[in-house]
């Protein structure tokens, strides 16, 4: 959802947007693998399997970079997005793309916290340091319900002191831990959702300090 409340959808047939009760052509005819609406701005990022595009305030799409085998894009800051591809983890910053870290398996999602960049892959979660070196690797051996991690979400609560947790969605359940507990995280697993095959996680705020997670599964959405 963009700043103007336009609902965007990436499909195998291209970009679409919802307007006046109907879906309309969004101007990118290629299959879409990811969309990022930059909060509080009129920028929209989109990724096709081999290219990254940006749109400003409803104008024409501008190609920013060609990257082979893009699987996911993720928000980092107002002028930066993460790019997970067959090359590894890359970053678009000020409209320039740079590969930051080759990864050993498919990248499914990326999140940032104060000290680490968290990368969800088909082989667990990698925590990268400021130099993008792999600092920690979390798998079922550390308590994850599955090595295939499809989604990540950072959630922070508090007033003067913030406490941040990382949630992970897998085919075998939902897990979370305090990011400040590294290098010895205590991973909690919840397998009581209506369906444990999780495909996405999104932070939700009601306007108070309390936040929740919208957890998408293959049969519906749950609030955790």
C-alpha positions in Angstrom: 0.0 0.0 0.0 1.5 3.3 -1.1 1.5 6.7 0.7 -1.6 7.7 -1.3 -3.3 4.4 -0.1 -3.1 2.9 -3.6 -3.0 -0.9 -3.3 -0.3 -2.5 -5.5 -0.2 -6.2 -6.5 2.7 -8.0 -8.2 1.5 -10.9 -10.4 3.0 -13.3 -12.9 1.5 -11.1 -15.6 2.9 -7.8 -14.3 2.2 -5.0 -11.9 -1.4 -4.1 -11.1 -3.1 -1.4 -8.9 -6.6 -1.1 -7.4 -8.5 2.0 -8.4 -12.3 2.8 -8.2 -13.3 -0.8 -7.6 -11.2 -2.5 -10.3 -7.7 -3.7 -10.9 -5.7 -1.7 -13.5 -2.4 -2.1 -15.4 0.5 -0.8 -13.3 2.8 -0.3 -16.2 5.3 -3.2 -15.7 4.4 -6.1 -18.0 7.0 -8.5 -16.6 6.4 -11.0 -13.7 6.8 -9.2 -10.4 8.7 -10.9 -7.5 8.6 -8.1 -5.0 7.2 -4.7 -4.1 8.3 -2.1 -1.5 6.3 1.0 -0.7 8.7 3.4 1.1 6.9 4.6 4.3 5.7 8.3 4.3 7.0 8.9 0.7 5.6 8.5 -2.8 8.3 6.1 -3.9 7.5 2.5 -5.0 10.1 -0.1 -5.7 9.4 -3.2 -7.8 11.5 -6.2 -8.8 11.1 -8.6 -11.7 13.2 -11.8 -11.9 16.1 -9.8 -13.4 15.6 -6.1 -12.8 14.9 -3.5 -10.2 12.6 -0.5 -10.9 11.5 2.6 -9.0 8.5 4.8 -9.5 8.0 8.3 -8.1 4.6 9.8 -7.4 2.7 7.8 -10.0 5.1 8.6 -12.8 6.9 6.2 -15.2 8.9 3.3 -13.9 12.7 3.8 -14.0 15.0 0.9 -14.3 17.7 1.1 -11.6 19.7 -2.1 -12.1 19.8 -5.5 -13.8 20.4 -8.3 -11.3 20.1 -12.0 -12.2 17.7 -14.2 -10.4 16.0 -11.8 -7.9 13.9 -13.7 -5.3 13.0 -10.9 -2.9 13.4 -7.1 -2.2 13.1 -5.6 1.3 13.0 -2.1 2.8 16.1 -0.8 4.6 15.7 3.0 4.6 14.0 5.8 2.6 16.7 5.5 -0.2 17.8 1.9 0.2 16.4 -1.6 -0.4 17.8 -5.0 0.1 18.0 -7.3 -2.9 18.1 -11.1 -2.5 19.1 -12.9 -5.7 21.1 -15.8 -7.0 24.2 -13.6 -6.7 23.6 -13.2 -2.9 22.6 -10.2 -0.8 22.8 -6.9 -2.5 21.8 -3.3 -1.6 20.4 -0.5 -3.7 21.5 2.8 -2.2 20.9 6.2 -3.9 19.9 4.3 -7.1 23.2 2.3 -7.2 23.2 -1.5 -6.8 26.1 -3.3 -5.0 26.5 -6.9 -4.1 27.3 -7.1 -0.4 27.5 -10.8 0.5 27.3 -14.0 -1.5 25.0 -16.4 0.3 25.1 -20.3 0.3 21.4 -20.7 -0.4 18.3 -19.0 -1.7 17.4 -15.7 0.1 13.7 -15.5 1.2 13.7 -12.3 3.3 15.9 -9.6 4.9 15.5 -7.5 8.0 17.8 -5.0 9.7 18.4 -4.3 13.4 20.9 -2.0 15.2 23.8 -4.4 15.0 22.9 -7.1 12.4 21.4 -7.7 9.0 19.2 -10.8 9.3 18.9 -13.0 6.2 16.3 -15.7 5.9 17.3 -18.5 3.6 16.5 -22.1 2.8 19.4 -23.0 5.2 18.4 -21.1 8.3 18.9 -17.5 9.4 22.2 -15.7 8.9 23.2 -12.6 11.0 25.6 -10.4 9.1 27.8 -7.8 10.8 28.4 -4.2 9.6 31.0 -5.5 7.1 28.4 -8.0 5.8 30.4 -11.0 7.1 28.4 -13.9 8.5 28.5 -13.5 12.3 25.9 -16.2 13.3 24.0 -18.9 11.7 20.7 -20.2 13.3 19.2 -23.5 12.2 17.1 -26.3 13.8 20.1 -27.0 15.9 19.6 -23.7 17.7 15.8 -24.2 18.0 14.2 -23.1 14.8 11.3 -25.3 13.7 12.7 -25.7 10.2 15.9 -24.6 8.3 13.7 -23.2 5.5 12.9 -19.7 6.8 10.5 -17.9 4.5 9.8 -14.7 6.3 11.3 -12.4 9.0 9.9 -9.4 10.9 11.6 -7.1 13.4 9.2 -5.8 16.1 10.2 -3.3 18.8 8.3 -2.1 21.8 9.0 0.3 24.7 9.2 4.0 25.5 12.7 4.9 26.8 14.3 1.5 26.3 13.4 -0.4 23.2 13.2 -4.2 23.2 13.3 -5.8 19.8 12.5 -9.3 18.7 12.9 -11.2 15.5 10.1 -13.3 14.2 10.6 -16.1 11.7 8.1 -17.9 9.6 8.8 -21.5 8.4 6.8 -24.4 6.9 6.7 -25.9 10.4 5.7 -23.0 12.6 6.3 -19.5 13.9 9.4 -18.7 16.0 10.8 -15.6 17.7 13.7 -14.5 19.9 15.1 -11.3 21.5 17.8 -9.9 19.1 19.8 -8.6 22.1 20.2 -12.1 23.3 22.8 -13.0 20.7 25.0 -15.0 20.5 22.9 -17.3 22.7 19.3 -16.7 21.6 16.4 -18.4 23.4 14.2 -19.3 20.5 10.5 -19.8 21.2 8.3 -21.8 18.8 4.6 -21.4 18.4 2.9 -24.3 16.5 -0.6 -23.4 17.6 -1.6 -21.3 14.6 -4.5 -22.6 12.5 -2.0 -23.7 9.9 1.8 -23.8 10.5 2.9 -23.4 6.9 3.8 -19.7 7.1 4.4 -17.6 4.0 4.8 -14.1 5.3 4.9 -11.9 8.5 4.0 -8.2 8.7 4.1 -6.0 11.8 0.8 -4.4 12.7 0.3 -1.4 15.0 -3.0 -0.2 16.4 -1.6 3.3 17.1 -0.5 2.5 20.6 2.9 1.1 21.8 1.5 -2.4 21.4 2.3 -4.2 18.2 1.2 -7.5 16.8 2.2 -9.7 13.8 0.0 -10.5 10.9 1.0 -14.0 10.0 0.1 -15.3 6.5 -0.3 -19.0 6.0 -1.4 -21.1 3.0 -5.0 -21.1 4.3 -5.4 -17.6 5.7 -4.1 -14.8 8.0 -3.7 -14.9 11.8 -2.9 -12.2 14.3 -0.2 -13.1 16.8 
